[in-house]
């Protein structure tokens, strides 16, 4: 036993007790529970959206690699990535 007397009834699972306490708190304070739910959703939504976009970009990159790129040209200015000048585009094409 976990320190409870036999008169307390059957031993309850801790997760069930936490869930029961959460439901009771939500019933007692519905506005506060709604605000907390909205705040958690607002924090998680950008994370889930970013993960989904990352997976989509990864899938596109894998598809591009599987198809084989025709040519890949990059520009560099002062040691950093830069756009290709329009005159250079005509020379490459």
Secondary structure, DSSP 8 states (H G I E B T S, - for coil): --S--GGG-S---HHHHHHHHHHHHHHH-HHHHHHHHHHHHHHHHHHHHHHHHHHHHHHHHHHHHHH--S----EEETTEEE---HHHHHHH-
